[in-house]
Every structure is written in structure tokens, then in C-alpha cells.
């Protein structure tokens, strides 16, 4: 079992050294992973650390906000750690409740329930609109976009770059190319 202390900062005002020292004082023999001043949406060191964690490892963070910018993101990381058998400890939450209460399981469950309810409400709304003849789905892409995509692909451009250049989703591009192949 390995224990990792993860400290990070998304602004210059946050001091990773203070976070690190507070955790080191409590957990002096563990591996510290520091990620100072990164773009809030990008946490490359955390992502590498999450891939390295194995069943039985522990991840200790000072604050829940180190795992993500939203409850949904934190819940996703928490659920993945639980699935992997990694113990997550949030240092400033230890005093909130007993260790038997897995607050992240509650957060993950609430986020999952919220998403399920949203999907259900959306499906009900679409079914009602279809029954009235008002919902017809998304409009198809103009043929000119597909023509441009084919020209760019013929020049050797990668599909990912073509989608980006045409301001469409990569999966949308794949869908249209597959439809084109089945027609021809």
C-alpha cells in the first residue's frame, strides 16, 4: 500500500507549500505530489497520479476542490477511486463525520440521481414533442460541410483536426462519413 499526498493550486494566491506542509505534518512518511498554478480545468499531475494508483493505495488531499471544479467532477473521481479500491481521505473533512460515512459515495449517488432524473425529464419532453409533431431531432449538416471534410481528409488531414477546423464534433464527422460509405 502506498499513500500519496496530492496538493494543487489553480491560482497564484493559493499556496501549495502551505497545503503540503500541513499534510506532511500529519502524514510525514508519504509521497507528496505537487501541482502548483495550473489551468483550473487541467490537472496533468493529478491525472497521472490517478492512473498510477492501485488497489489498497491511499490518496490524501487537503480539500475536496483539489479533485475537480464541480461536484459532478469530484463525484466522478471519487467513484473511480472507489471502483479501483483506493482509499480517498480529504483532510479537512475528517472532522465532519465518522470515517464510516462515505461522503463521496453520497455525493456520487446524488450526482448520478440528478443526471438520471435529467435524462428522464428530457426523454419525457421529447416524447411529448414528437407526439405533437414538433420534435424532429437535429438538423442535418449542410452537404458543403461534408464536401469540405472530404477535401481536407483527401489532403491528409487527421479526422480530429478536420472536425475542429469545421467546428463540428468528431463523433458527428465519423457519423456522416460512415453514412456516406454505406450509401456509396
N, C-alpha and C positions, 0 to 999 in steps of 0.2 A: 504494500500500500504506500502510495506517495501522496504527500499533501502539497498543494500549490496555493500560494497566496497571490491573488491577482489584484493589482491596483492600477487604476487608469484615470485619465483625465481627458475631458473633451474641451476644456477651455484653459487659457493660461492662468486663470485665477485659482483653479483647483491645484493643490499641491500633492503630487504623488508621493513625495518623500515623507510628508506627514502621515498619509494613509499607510504607507509601507512601514514606517516606524511603529505606528500604533499596532499593526498586525504582528510585526516581528517581536514586539514586546510580549505579546500574548502567546505567539506560536514561534519561538526562537529557532527551531531546527528545520524549518520548512523552506521550500523553494519559492523565491519571490519572482513574479513575472511583472515587470513594469511596462506600462504603455502610456507615456506622457503625451499630452496635447495632440490627439488625433482628431480627424474629422468625426463628428458625433455619429454619423451613420456607418463608419468604417472602424473596425477594431481588429486589425490583422493579427496582432499577437494573441488576443483572446481567441480568435478563430483557430489559430494553430494549436493553442493550448487545448481547446475543446476537442480537437481531433486526436490529441495525444493521450487524453485521459482514458483510463481503463477501469474495469470493474474493481471496486474496492478503494479507488483513489478518493481523495477529498479535495474539494475546491473551496477555498475560503476567500470571501470578498468582504470589503468593508461595508459596502452599501449596495442595495439591490439595483440601483441605477447603473452600476458598472456593467450589468449584463445586457442592457438594452435601453432604447429610448421610449418604449411603450410597455404597457402591461402585457400586451399580446406577445411582444418580442421576448420579454423576460419569462413569460409563461412557456414559450416555445423552447427556450434554452433550458429552463428548469425541467420540463417534461423529457427532453432528450437526455439530460443528465440522469434523471430517474430511470429512464429506459436502459441506460448503459450501466446502471448500478453504481453511479458516482454520487458520493455524499456532498451536498451543497450546504455550506454554512455561511450565513450572512451575519457578520459580526455584530452590527448594530441592531439586529432583530432578536438576538438570543434572549434579551430581557423581556421581549414582548410576550412570549408564550413558552410553554414547555416544549422540549425537543420532540415530544410525541406528536405535536400538532405540526403537520407539514403545510406551512402557509403557502408554499409554492404549488402544492397539489391543489389547494383551494383556488389559487389564482388561475392555474392552468384549467381547472374544471370550469370556473366562471367564464374564462375567455372562450373555451370550447362551446359552452352552452350558449353564449352570446352569438357566436358565429353560426351555430346550428339554427338558432331562432331567426337570425337574419336571412339565412338561406331559405328557411321555411316560409317566412313572410314574403320573400322575393318570388318564390315559386307560386304562392297563392295569388299574388298580384299579377304575375304573368299569365296564369291560367284564366283569371277573370278578364284580363285584357284580350286574350286570344278568343275567349268565348264571345266577346263583343266585336271581334274583328279588328281591334285596334293595335294589336301587337303582331308585328311581322318579323321581329328579330332585327339584327343589324343590317344596314345597307351593305351591299357588296362593294368591294373596292372597284374603282374605275379600271377599265381594261388598260388604260395608259400606264397605270402604276405597275401592272403585271408585265407589260411590254418593257418598261424601263428596268424592272427587276431582271428580266431575262437578258437584256442587253448588258447589264452590269455583271451578271453571272458569267456570260459568254466572254467577258473581258478578263475573267479570272478572279473577280472579287469574291470574298467569302460571304456566305449567306447572312451571317451575323452583321457584317458591315453593310450589306445591301439593305437589310431591314432598317438599320439605323439611318442610312442615307435617305431612305424613302419615308422615314418617320412612321413605320408600321412595326408591329410586334413580330418577333422572329417566328413565333408559332403561326401567326397569320400568314407569313410568307410561305412557310412549309405547307400549310393547308392549301393555299392557292396553287403552289407548284405541283402538289400531289394530284389535285383535281385536274390540272392541265395534262398531266401524264396519263391519267385514266381516260381522258377524253380523246387523246391523240393516239 
